Amino acid sequence: MAHTPQPTKDGTTPVSAAAAAVPLFTGALVTRAGRASKASAGLLGLAVLVLAALPYIAFAGTTSSMVTFFVLLIMASMWNLLAGFGGMVSVGQQAFVGVGAYTVLAFANLGMNPFVALPLAALTCAVFAIPTSWLAFRLRGDYFAVGTWVIAEVYRLIIIRFDSLGGPSGMSLPGLTGMDPVLRGALTYWAALTLAALTILGCYLLMRGRTGLALTAVRDDETAARANGVDVTWSKRLVYLVSAAGCGAAGGILIIDSLSVQPNAIFSVQWSAYMIFIVIIGGIGYLEGPLLGAIVFYALQQLLAGYGSWYMIILGAIGVAGAIWLPRGLWGTITNKTGILLFPVGYRLNQPWTLPPTLR
């Protein structure tokens, strides 16, 4: 029979050492995804399947505009990975957009199918990002942002010196001119959709691992992260290479969709401006942010297309207003109020306030 402690003279009941060692709260559970998050992820997967069937049920103009949407989603996801999780604010990611497009052009000139050259464009940009990172990582803060812009301009100036790639006037993409336009449009759409889905999945898997934790630590306090054993340089270089590869693949899609490339357009800083706008509006530091931001940006593009120069002015005003009144973006605001996450990469502590039986 268990011994029951008797009250002392002061009226209190002593607690044994074993009972004192029992935590005051039981049933604590650390999770990453709740039921709502898993259901949302399932719906998102279903949406991808539905989108894959769009070329069979929609006009070519619709699928062509959706290609632009997927390209912007890829670019914004890469910029969010770089700045939102790695803490590296770049305004020069158009460097890899341009290098990716010209890589597809170079391999197409050698007789390779441009669609087959897409993975090579991503790989080439990752390789180019290695020496680029050696230069860029010597800079910090605002200097890093300006430095990446200068590097992008250097890449553009180098490209226009190659007459075999069209020089300053650009060049048409060979290898697809004889293909049926409807088939080419459908293949371009599926390639863009596949790359967008792989980009989101890749970011999710990367951020759920040790690299994701290291990046978060570096973003919050680089000195503290280094003191706690995080390989800061390796973590930042890895995410920089991944971001470059994603932007390069997006650039490859752009040249396939337009069938031509012009250096001033493909290396334009407007691509970085679009990335930043989408991420700021959607929610920086959330994997869902670029997805929601790309939807908003795409809707604004369709709505404001007929306003001429006012289009950019209105976009800028919306971006400034979002940064002031919604500093966490649309998705950050939604998450704070509902707790819903489509791609949970952090940890959540579910701990009910329940006393153990010995202390009830």
Secondary structure as UniProt FT lines:
FT   TURN            9..10
FT   HELIX           17..21
FT   STRAND          29..31
FT   HELIX           35..52
FT   HELIX           54..57
FT   HELIX           60..79
FT   HELIX           80..85
FT   HELIX           94..109
FT   TURN            110..111
FT   TURN            114..117
FT   HELIX           118..136
FT   TURN            137..138
FT   HELIX           142..159
FT   TURN            160..161
FT   HELIX           163..165
FT   HELIX           167..169
FT   STRAND          171..172
FT   TURN            177..178
FT   HELIX           181..208
FT   HELIX           210..220
FT   HELIX           222..227
FT   TURN            228..229
FT   HELIX           232..258
FT   STRAND          260..261
FT   HELIX           263..266
FT   HELIX           270..282
FT   TURN            284..285
FT   HELIX           288..304
FT   HELIX           305..307
FT   TURN            308..309
FT   HELIX           310..325
FT   TURN            327..328
FT   HELIX           329..338
FT   STRAND          348..350
FT   HELIX           357..359
//
